[in-house]
């Protein structure tokens, strides 16, 4: 017998939900909910909706639709927002921890590549405490975060979000997920940020990016440390070399490798000594001996 899933698109009509960065939550939740329903039906799973258009539906009515329809599972779709514009990521809410929430969160993270905010218990939410079946509420991403908002506006976000929810449901029901067109699974969002660094014992900062859980520096930061940065088109490699320090020794120009740090040029002792006509010999306990040639 086919399972029945109730899909709830959060908010609607006068209740637009969260808004910001050119997005109304109610519009995105409806798009994702419909996409989920279509994908579930392709898996042979029956679907009922709490709304399929931009209309008001009370929280009580949403629960009634699921309960009276004898749905096996209830999934509510939402988009997050925060006064903290840096807040970001994906989370799945439930009345009490359950395997469906864990599975949907797993696939949302895999598809969307956003920060893992985890599975959280929320016994205060009406659609979670008013439904008789296993129920989850997905907060897919933050529309208040500029970078995530740009992602939310795309068709890719709608499809990846829906696919993740459907994969979670299928695994929960022990149904093999069938796909016609493979959706691009790799997605990385680069969030520009200020990165704190320590250079020669001094605290400093530089602009960089946060991508897939890692801080990435730009080539400008490497240049700030006194290196030349280039790119080899043939090998597709970034080439980092020390800069050359121009010297004039006895009227003759020469050069040695050097690194500029805090406005000072530093170069290897051996290279500098050799350039001015001295030999360098290593000594004990880190001492260096220089003698005329």
N, C-alpha and C positions, 0 to 999 in steps of 0.2 A: 504493500500500500504506500502511495506517495506521501512524503512528509509535507507539511504545510508550514511555511515561514511567513510571519507578519513583518513587513518592512515599514518602518516609521520614518518619514521625512520630517525632521524637526522644524517647528514653527510654521508660519504660513499667514498669508494675507496681511492684516494689520500688525501681527506679531512677526516682524522681520527677523527676529533673533539678533545676533551680533552684526555689526556693520563697520566698514572701514576699508581703506585702500581700494575703493570702488567696488566693494563686494557686499551683497546682502546674504546673510547666512541661509535664509529660507530658499533662495534660488539654487544654491549649490547642493543643499541637502536633498532637494527634490530631484535634481539631475542624477545624483549618485544613487538615490533610492530606486529610481526607475531603471537605471543601468544594472543594479543588483538584481532586480526582479527579472529582467530579461535574461540575464546570465543564469539565474537559478532555473528558470523554465527550460533553458537549453540543456540543463543537467537532469531534467525530468523531475524537478522539484516544484510543487505548487506554491503559489504566492498570493497573499492578500496585502493590501496597502491601507495605511491610515489616511493617506491623502495622495491623489494623483494630479492635483492641480493646486493653484495658489489660493487656498481657502483656509478659514479658521477651523481648527479642530482642537477641542479642549483636551487636556491631559486625561480626564476621566473617559472621554470618548475613545481616545487612542487605546487605553487599556481594555475598554469594552469590546472594541473591534477584535483585538487579539483573543480575549477570553471567550467571547461568544462564538468566534470562528474556530475555536479549539485548535489554535495554532500550536505547533510543536516547539517553535522557537520565536523569540521576538528580538529584532535588531533595530535600534534607533540610531539615526545618522545625524551628527552635528558637526559644526565647525567652531573651534575654540577662539577665544579672544582674551586679551589682558591689557591692563593699563601699562604694564611693563612691555614696551615694544620689542624687547629682546627675548621675551618668552617664546618658546617654539617647541615643536615636537608633536608626537602622537600618543594618545592614551585611550584605554578602553575601560569603561566603568561598568560595574555590576553590583547587584544587591549583596551577594557574597561570592567569593572567589569560585570560579568554575572553569572547566576545561574549554568551553566555547570562547570565553573571553580571552583566555591564554592563546588559543589558536588564531583567533582573528587578529590579536595584537601582533603575533609572530609574523603573519603574512602582511599586515600593514607596514611593519618595519622593513620587511624584505622588499616590498614594492615601492614604497614612498621614499625610503632612505632618509627618514627624518629622525630626530632625537627620540629615544625611547623614554617616555614618561611613565610607562608601566601600566599594569592592571590595578585599578583602585576600587575599593568597596565604597558605595554610596547608597546607603539605606534610606536617605532622605529624598531621593528622586522618585517622583510619582510613577513614571513609566517603568521603574524597576521594582518598586514595592507594590504596585497595583496590578501587576500581571501575574498569572498563575504558572506560567511556564518559565523555562530558563530565558533570561533576558539580559541583553547587553546594550550599552550606549557608547557609540564610537565618537570620540573627539578627534577628527582626522588630522587637523593642522590648525595653525593660528593665522587668522586673517589680519590680525593686528601687527603681525611681523611682516615687514615689507617683502623680504625674500620669499617667505612661504606664500604670501598673498599672490605674488606673480605666478607661482606654481599652481595655486588653487584655481586660477582663472583659465587654466589650460584644459583641453579635452583629455590630455594624457592623465592629468590628476583624477578626473572623473572615472576614467576606465581603470586605472591602476587601483584606486580606492575600492571600486566595486569588485574587481577581480579578487582583491585580497580578502574582502568579506566573504565572498562566495567560496573561495578556497578554504577558509576557516570553517564555514558551515559544512562543506562537503567532507572535510576530514573528520569533523565532529560526528557526522552521520555515517561515517565509513563508506562514503560514496566517492568513486574515482572522479577527479575533476577532468572534464573534457573541454578542450579549447579548439577553436577553429583558426583564429589568428593570434599568434603569440604576441603578447604585449612586451615591449621593451622593458626588461627587468632592472637594468642598471640606471640609476638616477642619482646624481650627486648635486647638491645645492651648495654653492660657495657663498658663505656669509662673510661680508667684510667686517673686520674687527681690529681693535688695537691690541697688540700682543706685547706683554711686558717681557723685557730681556735684561740680561746682565752682561755688560761688555767690560772686560778688564776690571771686574769688581764693582763697576758703577751701574746703578739701575738706570734703565732707559726704556724706551718703547718704540715700536715700529708698526706700521700698518701691514696687515696681512689678511688671510682668509681662513675660515674654519670650514673644512670640507671632510665629510664622512668621519667625524670624530677626531680630526687632526688639525693642528695649527700649521699653516703653510705660509712661508715668507716669500715675498716677491724678490726679483733680481735686484731691485733698488736697495734692499737691505744689505745684500752681499756687497754691492758697490760702496755702501756707507762704511763697510769694514775695510775698504781699501783694495778690493780686488776688481779685476776686469772680468766682465761677464759677457760671453758670446754664445752663439748657437750654431751648431754644425748641421746644415740641412741634409747632408748625406747620411750621417749616422743618427740624426734626430737626437743629439745629445747637447746638453747645456755644458759649455766649457768655462771653467772658472780658473783664472790665472792671476798670479801676483802682478801688480803693476811694475813698470820699470822706472827706477829713479835715475835721472840723468845727472852725471857727475862731470866735473872738469878737473882733471888731474894733470898738473904741469902743462897746462895749455891744451891738453888733449881730451876730447869728449869720450866718455864711456858710460855704461849703464849697469845697474845691478837690480835684482829683483827686490821689490819693497812692498810693504803694506802700510796704508795710511790709516792711522787710528787716532781719533780725536784731534785731527789736524797735524799730527806728527808722522813722519815717514820712518818706518822701521824696516831694516833689512838684515839678512843673516850676517853674523860677524865675519864668517869666512869669506863671503862674497865681497863685503865692503873692504876688508883688509887686503884681499887679493887685488882689488881694483886700484888701491892706492900704493901697491908695491910691497906688501908685507906677507909673511907666511903665518899661518895660524896653526897652533898645536893644542890638542886637548890636554888638560891637566887633571890633577886629583880634585875630588870633591867639587866638581863643576867649574873649576877654574880654567880660564883660557889664556894661553901664552901666545903673544904676538911678537915676531921678530922681523927685522929687516931682511930682505932677500939678499 
